[in-house]
Amino acid sequence: VGFLGRFDPKKNVGLLIDSVAADSRLRLVLAGGGSRTAEEKLHQHAQNVNATDRVSFLGFISEAQHASFFGSIDVLALPSSFENFGMAAAEALQYGVPVVTSRHTGVGELVQAMGGGEIVPLEVSNLTAALLRVGIRARNMAFALEVQRMAREHLSFAAHARAIGALYAELAG
């Protein structure tokens, strides 16, 4: 399981750590950062739930490192309490990595419509179960390729240009 973003309370990284701690089959790779205090709290939280051996902190990664990061995970988790869109999720989909997110993210509706992951309630048991389900599907190459295809179809600059053109045509018509 991967996470890419700021270590901000609204991102619910502690909940994600709890979800990984709940099942020994899960491993978590955290890429990103925030304040030193926030990161220290997450390290302490992983220790408190006996998950330090299954939670890795990469720190900030450059855009050039994103391909390697997405290539190393089966599923991206974005369990935010609020997210205008969720660029990390969109990027994961473009790499063929499915996403588990909450209904509070702008990208969630697209993830569900595309079949590129799941939207789950922000509870440990639901998140853990979804990470396992989606992670198993992610190992199917045909599924990963379909996620990539759908992301190109819906999230590319060309797709965005088509949508804007259609909107202008509708407004002008």
N, C-alpha and C positions, 0 to 999 in steps of 0.2 A: 504494500500500500504506500502510495506517495502523497505528500502534501507539498505544495509550492505556494508561498505567500508570506505575508507579514504575520508575526506572532502577536496578534491583537485579540483581546477577549472575544470580539464578535465572530472570530474565525472558529472558535470552539476546538482548538487544538488539544486541550485537556480532555475533552469528551472523546476525541479521536484516539488519544493515548489509552483511555479507559476501554474503548472498544477493541483495540488491538490486544490489550492486556487480558481481555475476557476470553480469548481463544489462542492457544499456543501455536496454531498454524499460521497466524498472521505476524508479519513484520512491518515496521513503519519506517519510512525514510522521510525526514523533514528537511526540506530545502527552503531557505528563507531566513528571516530573522525579524528583529524588532528591537525593542530596548533590551539592554543587558538584563534588567530585572525580569522582564517577561520570559526571556530565554532561560534564565536561572530557575524561575518557577516551573517551567516545563520540564527541565532536567530533574528537579526535585519531585515533581509529580510522577514522572516515569519511575523514579526510584521508589516512591511511596506505594505504587501499585505493582511493584516487582516486575517491571517491564524494561529495565535498562538494557538487558541483553537483546531485546527485540525492537528497540527504538534507536535510530541513528540520526544524528544532527549533522547535516552537511554545511550549515551556514548559508550565507548568500551565494547563489550560483549565477554566473553570467549568462547572458542569452546564448552564447556559444556553447554553454554546457547543458542547455535544455534538452537537446536531442539525446545526449547520453543519459540524462536523468530519466526522461520518459521511456527510454529503451530499457531501463533497469527496473521498472515497476509494472505490475499487472493492472492496477487500478489507481486512479487518482481520487482522493477524498477531498471534498469541499463542504464540510458540515457547518457552514456559516449561518449565524442568526440573521444576517442581512448582507446582501451582496448585490450591487446594482446590476452587474452582469456576471463576471467570473471569468476573466481572461485565461487564468491557468487551466480551467476546465475546457475552454474552447481550444486552447493549444494542445492539451492532452488528446482531445478527440482527433485533431489533425494528425497526431502521431499514431492514431489507432488505439489509444489507451482509453478505455471506458471510464466513466465518472460516476461516483456516488455522491450525491449532493442533497441539500435540503430544499424544501419548497420556497425558501426565502432567498433564493438566488435567481437572478434574471436568466441565467443559462439553463436552469433546471427544466423549464418547459420544453426547450429545444432538445435537451438530453433525453427526456421522456418521449417526445414525438419521434426522434430519430431512432430510438431503441439503443442509444449509446450508453446506457447505464441505468441507474435508478435514482428516484427521489425518495428519501426516507424521513420519517420523523426523527427529531433530534433526541434520541434515546439510545443508550448503550446497546441494548439487545437488538434493536432494529438496525442500527448502524453496523454492528458486528456481522449479523446475518447477511446484510446486503453486500458487505465487503467480500465475504466468502463466496456468495452466489456470483457476483460480477467478476470476481477474480478468477473463478473457475471458467467462466465463459470467455474471459480475455485470453486464455491460453489456446483458444481455437483460432487458428490463423484466418479462417474465412470470416469469422466474426470481427477480428481486428481490421481486416481489409474493408469490410462493410462499414465499420465505424469511420475509417479514414475517408471512404468514398462519400458518405453522408456529410461529413464535416466539410469536405471540399464543396459539395453541392450547396450547403447551407451557410457556411462561415467564410468562404473565400471572398476576396475583393470583388471578383466577378459576380458572385451571388449577391453581394451587397449592392453592387451597381445595378443589377437587374431589379432588385427590390425597390431601390430608389427611383429608377426609371418607371417602373409600374405605378408607384405612388404618384409621381408627377403626372403621368398620363391620366390617372384616375382623377386627380385634382383639376387638371386642365380640361378634361372631357365632360 
